[in-house]
Amino acid sequence: MNQNLEDKIKKTTVVIMAAGHGTRMKSILPKVLHKVSGTPMLERVIRVFKSLGVEDIRVVLNPDHKVIAELCEHLKVKVVFQENPQGTGHAVQLALGSDTDSGIGSEGVFISNGDHPLLSQEEIQGLLSKALLSDSDLTIVSACLPEPGRFGRVVKQGSKLLKIVEASDASAEELQIDEIYTGLMWASQSFLSEHLSNLKQQGPKKEYYLTELVEKAIESQASTEVVEGSELCAFGVNNQAQLSEANTIANTLRIQELWGAGVTVLQPETVWIEDGVVVEPNVHITGPCYLKSETLIKSGSRIEPNCWIENSILEKGVHLKFSSHLEKAQIGESSVVGPFARLRPGTVLEEDVKIGNFVEVKKATFKKGAKASHLTYIGDAEVGEDTNIGCGVITCNYAVDKKKYKTVIGRDCFVGSDVQLVAPVTVGDGAVIGSGTTVTKDVPSKALAVGRAKQVIKENYNKG
């Protein structure tokens, strides 16, 4: 795409319609905040236009939806409240203001829906480019569907646009048309200035319909264009079933993208990868598993089935074994985790660390080469290089004063099985803690700490 066209796209005003109540979702959460691939639907739409450099994005909202306005503020887009909803035409009138000429971008207005989460940067860029290059006054985006159902039909004579007719108003012949109106529309500044304020109230609710602009264009002999998009352009979410379908489609597209980039994904129908996840080439993933939030998985890593990875970083060559759960954790290069390990927020593993089965780690750092192979809890702690944590070891970090305290274990230490470290406590470099010991005092470097009850043997005790 040449620089001139890029500049034209950036100077286009985008209006996103998101004022509906979404009652068919049967949810207390506003419809456009329901997530697709881990991102609110409205945010996905906004980010598509932001990725193209569009500077003037306006979102039309219902005044009851302050929580959506907060999202828009975070994304740095303008919010317009539709106080008394009177249809799509009314929403655009409010978004553009009374002075249409000065209130919008010099390259016209592109209108989209906030509940169409499957729009892609590549397709919107192509559609906008065609609209801007066509020199038309009004361009609508259509799509051909095998089951057009309730969608408004695009009626044409050859390539000439005649009208858009709602399915409920269409004749039997018109209902046979498979080309539908997607809700995406572009109009020039001059065309909107002349016709947007002249829309007429229609229907039992006395609403202003945006599609009336097509009639205005034909009546005034303005130039029109129909640009055909993909089926995804027409995919709007109105209920929970459609939300689920949208998630399935988005996830399938993402996995196909990863295949093309050299990522192995086995059992793809059971692998869930959200928008914020980055997976480098030469990663091997076997489903079922869930990759969520801002997770980064670097080259050479292997993910076994039943793993949950949320907002975590896996450096090169990490092996995540069966049924491990990671949340806000950092895993160093060539480390091995699991099976059945849980790494909670604040976990940092450096290089070549081993966290084995049924080990839980929280807000703790394991230095290079350290390991805890099984049945252990390490919380609020630091474990030094090449230290071995035995089976059943617990850092007792939570005290009677309801505060948490830190355990520091030096390098090259050996902590035997069934040891309790009562924080705050420090174990020096090279120290050895005997199995079954409860450590309540600091242990010097290279010292042996043993704390056990004396073993008593009474022979012939059992007379049975």
C-alpha positions in Angstrom: 0.0 0.0 0.0 1.4 3.4 -1.0 2.0 6.2 1.4 -0.7 8.4 0.0 -3.3 5.7 0.6 -2.0 5.1 4.1 -2.4 8.8 4.9 -5.9 8.7 3.6 -6.8 5.9 5.9 -5.3 7.7 8.9 -7.4 10.7 8.1 -10.7 8.8 7.9 -13.1 9.1 10.8 -14.4 5.8 12.2 -17.7 5.5 14.0 -18.3 2.3 16.0 -21.9 1.5 16.9 -22.0 0.0 20.4 -25.1 1.5 22.1 -27.3 -1.6 22.0 -28.4 -3.3 25.3 -27.6 -6.8 24.1 -30.6 -8.3 25.9 -30.3 -11.6 24.0 -27.0 -12.3 25.8 -29.0 -12.8 29.0 -26.0 -11.3 30.9 -25.4 -8.5 33.3 -22.2 -7.7 31.4 -22.7 -5.4 28.4 -22.6 -7.3 25.2 -19.6 -5.7 23.6 -17.5 -6.4 26.8 -17.9 -10.2 26.4 -14.6 -11.5 25.3 -13.5 -13.2 22.1 -10.1 -14.8 22.4 -9.5 -13.1 25.7 -10.3 -9.6 24.5 -13.6 -7.6 24.8 -15.3 -7.6 21.4 -15.4 -3.8 21.2 -11.7 -3.6 22.0 -10.9 -6.1 19.2 -12.8 -3.8 16.8 -11.1 -0.6 18.0 -7.6 -2.2 17.8 -8.2 -3.1 14.2 -8.6 0.5 13.3 -5.8 1.7 15.6 -3.5 -0.8 13.9 -4.1 1.1 10.6 -3.2 4.4 12.2 -6.7 5.8 12.3 -6.6 8.8 14.7 -10.3 9.8 14.9 -12.3 6.8 16.4 -15.7 7.6 17.9 -17.7 5.0 19.8 -21.5 5.5 20.3 -22.6 4.1 23.7 -25.7 3.8 25.8 -25.4 6.2 28.8 -26.0 3.3 31.2 -22.8 1.6 30.1 -20.2 3.7 32.0 -18.0 0.6 32.2 -17.6 0.5 28.4 -16.7 4.2 28.5 -13.9 3.4 30.9 -12.5 0.9 28.3 -12.8 3.5 25.6 -11.0 6.0 27.7 -8.2 3.5 28.3 -7.9 2.9 24.6 -7.9 6.7 23.9 -11.0 6.8 21.7 -13.8 9.3 21.8 -17.1 8.4 23.4 -20.5 9.7 22.3 -23.6 8.8 24.5 -26.9 8.2 22.7 -29.2 9.5 25.4 -32.5 8.7 23.6 -31.8 6.0 21.1 -33.6 6.6 17.8 -31.8 4.2 15.4 -28.5 3.8 13.6 -28.9 7.0 11.6 -29.4 8.9 14.8 -26.3 7.3 16.4 -24.1 8.5 13.5 -25.7 12.0 13.6 -24.7 12.2 17.3 -21.2 10.8 16.6 -20.4 13.4 13.9 -22.1 16.4 15.5 -24.1 19.1 13.9 -21.2 20.5 11.9 -20.6 17.5 9.7 -18.1 19.3 7.4 -15.6 20.3 10.2 -16.4 17.5 12.6 -15.0 14.6 10.6 -11.9 13.6 8.9 -11.1 14.9 5.5 -11.2 11.4 4.0 -14.8 10.6 5.0 -16.4 8.3 7.5 -16.2 4.5 7.9 -19.0 3.0 10.0 -18.6 -0.3 11.8 -20.4 -2.3 14.5 -18.9 -2.9 17.9 -20.2 -6.5 18.1 -18.3 -7.8 15.0 -15.2 -9.3 16.7 -13.8 -11.2 13.7 -12.8 -8.1 11.7 -9.2 -8.3 10.7 -6.6 -5.6 10.0 -5.9 -7.0 6.6 -9.5 -7.1 5.5 -10.5 -3.7 6.9 -7.4 -2.2 5.3 -8.4 -3.7 1.9 -12.0 -2.5 2.2 -11.0 1.0 3.2 -8.5 1.1 0.4 -11.2 0.1 -2.2 -13.6 2.7 -0.8 -11.1 5.5 -0.9 -9.8 4.6 -4.4 -13.3 4.2 -5.9 -14.2 8.0 -5.8 -17.7 7.0 -4.8 -19.9 9.1 -2.5 -21.2 6.0 -0.7 -19.6 2.6 -0.4 -21.3 -0.3 1.4 -19.6 -3.6 2.3 -21.5 -6.8 1.4 -20.9 -10.5 1.9 -22.3 -13.6 0.3 -23.7 -16.1 2.8 -25.0 -19.6 2.2 -27.8 -18.9 4.7 -28.5 -15.1 4.6 -31.4 -15.5 7.0 -32.3 -12.3 8.9 -29.7 -10.1 7.1 -30.8 -7.2 4.9 -30.4 -8.1 1.2 -28.3 -6.0 -1.2 -30.4 -5.5 -4.3 -28.5 -4.7 -7.5 -29.0 -4.4 -11.2 -25.8 -5.8 -12.6 -23.1 -4.1 -10.4 -25.3 -1.0 -9.8 -26.7 -0.7 -6.3 -30.5 -0.3 -6.2 -31.3 -0.7 -2.5 -30.9 -2.5 0.8 -34.0 -4.2 1.9 -34.6 -5.7 5.4 -35.4 -9.4 5.4 -38.7 -8.7 7.0 -39.7 -6.3 4.2 -38.2 -8.4 1.3 -40.2 -10.1 -1.3 -39.9 -13.8 -1.9 -37.7 -13.1 -4.9 -35.5 -10.8 -2.8 -35.1 -13.3 -0.1 -33.4 -15.6 -2.6 -30.5 -13.1 -2.8 -27.5 -14.4 -0.9 -25.6 -11.0 -0.9 -26.2 -9.2 2.4 -25.3 -5.9 4.0 -22.7 -6.4 6.7 -23.3 -3.1 8.5 -20.0 -1.7 7.3 -20.3 1.5 5.3 -18.1 4.4 4.1 -19.3 7.8 3.0 -17.6 11.0 1.9 -17.7 14.1 4.0 -19.6 16.1 1.3 -22.3 13.3 1.0 -22.9 13.1 4.7 -23.0 16.9 5.0 -25.8 17.0 2.5 -27.9 13.9 3.5 -27.3 12.7 7.0 -29.4 15.4 8.7 -32.3 14.7 6.3 -33.0 11.1 7.2 -36.7 10.4 8.0 -38.2 8.7 11.0 -39.4 5.2 10.0 -41.1 2.2 11.5 -43.2 1.9 14.7 -40.4 3.3 16.8 -39.9 6.3 14.6 -36.2 5.6 14.1 -33.6 7.0 11.7 -32.1 4.2 9.6 -28.6 4.5 8.3 -29.5 2.4 5.3 -31.7 5.2 4.1 -28.5 6.8 2.9 -28.6 4.3 0.0 -31.9 5.7 -1.0 -30.6 9.3 -0.7 -27.6 8.4 -2.9 -29.8 6.9 -5.6 -32.3 9.8 -5.5 -29.6 12.4 -5.8 -27.7 10.3 -8.4 -24.6 10.2 -6.2 -22.1 7.6 -7.0 -22.3 4.3 -5.1 -20.1 1.3 -4.8 -20.6 -2.2 -3.4 -17.4 -3.9 -2.1 -17.7 -7.6 -1.2 -16.0 -8.7 2.0 -15.7 -12.1 3.6 -18.3 -13.9 5.7 -16.3 -12.8 8.8 -17.3 -9.1 8.1 -20.9 -10.1 8.6 -20.4 -12.1 11.8 -22.1 -10.2 14.6 -22.6 -11.6 18.1 -26.1 -11.3 19.6 -26.3 -14.3 21.9 -24.2 -16.8 23.9 -24.2 -19.3 21.1 -22.8 -16.8 18.6 -20.2 -15.7 21.2 -19.0 -19.3 21.5 -18.9 -19.6 17.7 -16.9 -16.4 17.4 -14.4 -17.7 20.0 -14.0 -21.0 18.1 -13.4 -19.2 14.8 -10.9 -16.7 16.2 -9.0 -19.5 17.9 -8.9 -21.6 14.8 -7.6 -18.7 12.8 -4.9 -18.1 15.4 -3.7 -21.7 15.4 -3.6 -21.7 11.6 -1.4 -18.6 11.8 0.9 -20.3 14.3 1.2 -23.4 12.0 2.3 -21.1 9.2 5.0 -19.6 11.5 6.5 -23.0 12.4 4.7 -23.8 15.7 3.6 -27.4 16.2 0.0 -27.6 17.6 -1.4 -31.1 18.1 -5.1 -31.7 18.8 -5.8 -28.0 17.8 -9.5 -28.3 18.7 -8.5 -28.6 22.4 -5.8 -25.8 22.4 -6.9 -22.3 23.5 -4.7 -19.4 22.6 -5.8 -15.8 23.5 -4.9 -12.6 21.6 -2.1 -11.4 23.9 -0.2 -14.7 23.7 3.1 -14.7 21.7 4.4 -18.1 20.6 7.8 -18.3 18.8 8.7 -20.8 16.0 9.8 -24.2 17.0 7.5 -24.5 20.0 5.6 -27.8 20.4 2.1 -27.7 22.0 -0.1 -30.7 22.6 -3.7 -30.2 23.6 -5.7 -29.8 25.7 -4.1 -26.7 27.1 -4.9 -23.1 27.7 -2.6 -20.2 26.9 -3.9 -16.9 28.3 -3.3 -13.2 28.8 0.2 -11.8 28.0 2.0 -15.1 27.8 5.3 -15.5 26.0 6.6 -18.9 24.9 10.0 -18.8 23.4 11.6 -21.1 20.8 12.3 -24.8 21.6 9.8 -25.0 24.5 7.5 -28.0 24.8 4.0 -27.9 26.4 2.4 -31.2 27.3 -1.3 -31.8 27.7 -3.6 -30.3 30.3 -1.4 -27.2 31.1 -2.7 -23.8 32.0 -0.4 -20.9 31.3 -1.6 -17.4 32.2 0.4 -14.2 31.9 3.7 -16.0 32.1 7.0 -16.1 30.3 8.7 -19.3 29.2 12.3 -18.8 28.0 14.0 -21.0 25.3 13.8 -24.7 25.8 11.4 -24.9 28.7 9.7 -28.3 29.2 6.3 -27.9 30.8 5.1 -31.3 31.7 1.5 -32.8 32.1 -1.1 -30.9 34.1 1.0 -27.9 35.2 -0.6 -24.6 36.2 1.3 -21.3 35.7 0.1 -17.8 36.6 2.3 -14.7 36.4 5.4 -16.8 36.5 8.8 -16.5 34.7 10.5 -19.7 33.7 14.2 -19.7 32.8 15.9 -21.3 29.8 16.0 -25.1 29.8 14.0 -25.4 33.0 11.6 -28.3 33.6 8.3 -27.9 35.3 5.9 -30.7 36.4 4.0 -32.9 36.0 1.3 -31.6 38.3 3.2 -28.4 39.4 1.6 -25.1 40.4 3.5 -21.9 39.9 1.7 -19.0 41.4 2.2 -15.2 40.9 5.7 -14.0 41.6 7.5 -17.2 40.8 10.8 -16.7 39.0 12.9 -19.7 37.9 16.3 -19.0 36.4 18.2 -21.4 34.0 18.1 -25.2 34.4 15.7 -25.2 37.3 13.6 -28.3 38.0 10.2 -28.1 39.7 8.7 -31.5 39.9 5.4 -33.2 40.6 3.1 -31.7 43.2 5.3 -28.8 43.9 3.7 -25.4 44.6 5.8 -22.2 44.3 4.5 -18.7 45.2 6.4 -15.4 45.1 9.8 -17.2 45.2 13.0 -17.3 43.1 14.9 -20.4 42.3 18.4 -19.6 41.1 20.3 -21.4 38.3 20.3 -25.2 38.7 18.2 -25.3 41.8 15.5 -28.0 42.1 12.5 -29.1 44.1 11.5 -32.4 42.7 8.3 -33.4 44.6 5.6 -32.7 47.1 6.8 -29.3 48.3 5.6 -25.8 49.1 8.0 -22.9 48.6 6.4 -19.5 49.2 8.0 -16.0 49.8 11.5 -17.4 49.4 14.8 -17.4 47.6 16.6 -20.6 46.7 20.2 -20.4 45.7 22.1 -21.9 42.8 22.3 -25.7 42.7 20.4 -26.1 45.9 18.3 -29.3 46.3 15.0 -29.1 48.1 13.9 -32.5 49.3 10.4 -34.1 49.3 7.8 -32.6 51.6 9.7 -29.4 52.4 7.5 -26.4 53.5 8.4 -22.8 54.0 6.2 -21.6 56.8 5.8 -18.1 55.6 2.5 -17.1 57.2 2.7 -16.2 60.9 0.2 -15.7 63.7 0.3 -11.9 63.2 -1.2 -12.5 59.7 1.9 -11.3 58.0 4.1 -13.2 55.5 7.9 -13.6 56.0 10.7 -14.6 53.8 13.0 -17.6 53.7 16.4 -17.3 52.1 18.3 -20.5 51.3 21.9 -20.1 50.0 23.7 -21.9 47.1 24.7 -25.5 47.1 22.5 -26.4 50.0 20.9 -29.7 50.7 17.5 -29.5 52.4 16.3 -33.0 53.4 12.8 -34.4 53.2 10.0 -33.3 55.5 11.8 -30.1 56.6 9.8 -27.0 57.8 11.6 -23.6 57.5 9.8 -21.2 59.8 10.3 -17.7 58.3 12.0 -15.3 58.7 15.0 -17.6 58.5 18.2 -17.8 56.5 20.2 -20.9 55.5 23.8 -20.1 54.5 25.7 -21.4 51.4 26.6 -25.1 51.5 24.5 -25.9 54.6 22.8 -29.2 55.1 19.4 -29.6 56.8 18.6 -33.1 58.0 15.4 -34.7 57.2 12.5 -34.0 59.5 14.0 -30.9 60.9 12.0 -27.8 61.9 14.3 -24.8 61.3 13.5 -21.8 63.5 16.9 -20.2 63.6 19.4 -19.1 61.0 21.8 -21.8 59.8 25.4 -20.8 59.1 27.2 -21.6 55.9 28.3 -25.2 55.5 26.7 -26.1 58.8 24.5 -29.2 59.6 21.2 -28.5 61.2 19.2 -31.4 62.7 16.2 -31.2 64.9 14.5 -34.5 65.6 12.8 -36.2 68.5 14.9 -38.9 70.0 14.0 -42.3 68.7 13.0 -44.8 71.4 12.8 -48.6 70.7 11.1 -50.9 73.1 11.5 -54.5 72.1 8.7 -57.0 72.5 6.3 -54.1 73.0 3.5 -55.8 71.0 2.2 -58.7 73.0 -0.5 -59.6 70.5 
